[in-house]
Amino acid sequence: MTDAARWKATVYVGGLASLITTGNLHDAFIPFGEIADISLPKNDAPNATEPHRGFAYVEYEDAEDAKEAIDNMDQSELFGRVLRVSAAKPPKSAEEGLGSKTAVWQQEGWLAEHAVSQEDRAAAAGGRESIDDRPEDPMQGLEGLDVAGPQPE
């Protein structure tokens, strides 16, 4: 299964109680289809008292099963807490985008997307020529307007 297909078949489950285990999640989500994997991220903070971070990812074998789980389990209650179940988003790469450590224009994708074509260069050069066609003196043609108000007859 490709990464894109895996993320389509994965659901995010938020709002989990601290008592929840992967076994509890498996039992709660198995009615909707065959589960490939359950990830319950641990809390890495040194002073953390909770066994996990309060959310999990449930990966199904089929994307349709994931949609079924979202439809049926979102806003349901498990261990006294209301669950938020939605489609999982793929993680952002640390090497691309605005949060990366390298400049945007040094990334391969940005340069390919924002490269200037020969047509654009020609159009820009043509635009400069029209600017040069302006009269030298911007005040030219305003000689009769040195007095404000109506002109005496």
C-alpha positions as CSV (number, residue, x, y, z in Angstrom):
1,M,0.0,0.0,0.0
2,T,1.4,3.4,-0.9
3,D,1.8,6.2,1.6
4,A,-1.1,8.2,0.2
5,A,-3.4,5.1,0.3
6,R,-2.2,4.4,3.9
7,W,-3.1,7.9,5.0
8,K,-6.5,7.7,3.4
9,A,-7.1,4.5,5.4
10,T,-6.0,6.0,8.7
11,V,-8.2,7.9,11.2
12,Y,-7.2,10.3,13.9
13,V,-8.9,9.6,17.3
14,G,-8.7,12.6,19.7
15,G,-10.0,13.2,23.2
16,L,-8.9,9.9,24.7
17,A,-9.0,9.3,28.4
18,S,-5.7,8.4,30.1
19,L,-7.0,4.8,30.9
20,I,-7.3,3.9,27.2
21,T,-5.0,1.2,25.8
22,T,-4.4,-0.1,22.3
23,G,-6.5,-3.1,23.2
24,N,-9.5,-0.8,24.1
25,L,-9.1,1.1,20.8
26,H,-8.9,-2.2,18.9
27,D,-12.1,-3.4,20.5
28,A,-13.9,-0.1,19.8
29,F,-12.9,0.2,16.2
30,I,-12.9,-3.4,14.9
31,P,-16.6,-3.4,14.0
32,F,-15.9,-1.1,11.1
33,G,-13.2,-3.2,9.3
34,E,-9.9,-5.0,9.5
35,I,-7.4,-2.9,11.5
36,A,-3.8,-2.9,10.2
37,D,-2.2,-0.9,13.0
38,I,-2.9,1.3,16.0
39,S,-0.5,4.0,17.1
40,L,-1.0,5.5,20.6
41,P,1.9,8.1,20.9
42,K,3.6,8.1,24.3
43,N,4.1,11.3,26.3
44,D,7.8,12.1,26.1
45,A,7.8,15.1,28.5
46,P,10.0,14.4,31.5
47,N,7.4,15.5,34.1
48,A,4.4,13.9,32.3
49,T,2.1,11.8,34.4
50,E,-0.2,10.6,31.6
51,P,0.7,7.4,29.8
52,H,-0.1,8.8,26.3
53,R,-0.7,12.1,24.6
54,G,-4.5,11.8,24.4
55,F,-4.8,10.8,20.8
56,A,-4.2,7.8,18.5
57,Y,-4.1,6.8,14.9
58,V,-6.0,3.7,13.7
59,E,-5.0,2.4,10.3
60,Y,-7.5,0.2,8.5
61,E,-6.8,-2.2,5.6
62,D,-9.4,-0.3,3.4
63,A,-10.1,3.4,3.1
64,E,-13.9,2.7,3.1
65,D,-13.6,1.1,6.5
66,A,-11.9,4.3,7.8
67,K,-14.8,6.4,6.4
68,E,-17.2,4.1,8.1
69,A,-15.4,4.5,11.4
70,I,-15.4,8.3,11.1
71,D,-19.1,8.4,10.4
72,N,-20.0,6.1,13.4
73,M,-17.4,7.0,16.0
74,D,-17.1,10.8,15.8
75,Q,-18.7,12.5,18.8
76,S,-19.2,9.1,20.5
77,E,-18.3,8.4,24.1
78,L,-15.5,6.1,25.3
79,F,-14.5,5.8,29.0
80,G,-16.5,8.9,29.8
81,R,-14.8,11.2,27.1
82,V,-16.3,12.4,23.8
83,L,-14.1,11.2,20.9
84,R,-13.1,13.4,18.0
85,V,-12.6,11.0,15.0
86,S,-11.5,12.4,11.6
87,A,-9.3,11.5,8.6
88,A,-5.7,11.6,9.5
89,K,-3.5,14.2,7.9
90,P,0.0,13.2,6.6
91,P,2.8,14.6,8.6
92,K,4.6,17.7,7.2
93,S,8.1,17.2,6.1
94,A,10.7,19.1,8.0
95,E,12.7,19.6,4.8
96,E,10.0,21.5,2.9
97,G,7.8,24.5,3.3
98,L,8.0,27.5,5.6
99,G,9.0,25.6,8.7
100,S,12.2,24.1,7.2
101,K,15.8,25.0,8.0
102,T,16.7,25.8,4.4
103,A,15.7,28.8,2.4
104,V,12.5,28.4,0.3
105,W,14.3,29.2,-3.0
106,Q,16.9,26.5,-2.3
107,Q,14.3,23.8,-2.2
108,E,13.9,21.8,-5.5
109,G,10.1,22.0,-5.6
110,W,10.0,25.7,-5.1
111,L,12.4,26.5,-7.9
112,A,10.6,24.3,-10.4
113,E,7.2,25.8,-9.5
114,H,8.4,29.5,-9.6
115,A,10.9,29.4,-12.5
116,V,10.5,32.3,-14.9
117,S,9.8,31.3,-18.5
118,Q,11.1,33.0,-21.6
119,E,7.6,34.4,-22.4
120,D,7.5,36.1,-19.0
121,R,10.9,37.7,-19.5
122,A,9.9,38.9,-23.0
123,A,6.7,40.4,-21.6
124,A,8.6,42.1,-18.9
125,A,11.0,43.6,-21.3
126,G,8.1,44.8,-23.5
127,G,6.6,46.5,-20.6
128,R,9.7,48.4,-19.9
129,E,9.8,49.9,-23.4
130,S,6.3,51.3,-23.0
131,I,7.5,53.1,-19.8
132,D,10.3,54.7,-21.8
133,D,7.7,56.2,-24.2
134,R,6.5,58.6,-21.6
135,P,7.2,62.3,-22.1
136,E,10.3,63.6,-20.3
137,D,8.6,66.4,-18.3
138,P,5.6,65.2,-16.3
139,M,4.4,68.9,-16.0
140,Q,4.3,69.3,-19.8
141,G,0.8,70.4,-20.9
142,L,-0.1,72.0,-17.6
143,E,1.1,75.6,-18.5
144,G,-2.3,77.2,-18.4
145,L,-3.2,75.8,-15.0
146,D,-1.1,78.2,-12.9
147,V,-4.1,80.0,-11.5
148,A,-6.8,78.3,-9.4
149,G,-10.4,79.0,-10.0
150,P,-12.4,80.1,-13.1
151,Q,-10.5,81.8,-15.8
152,P,-11.3,85.6,-16.4
153,E,-12.7,86.3,-19.8
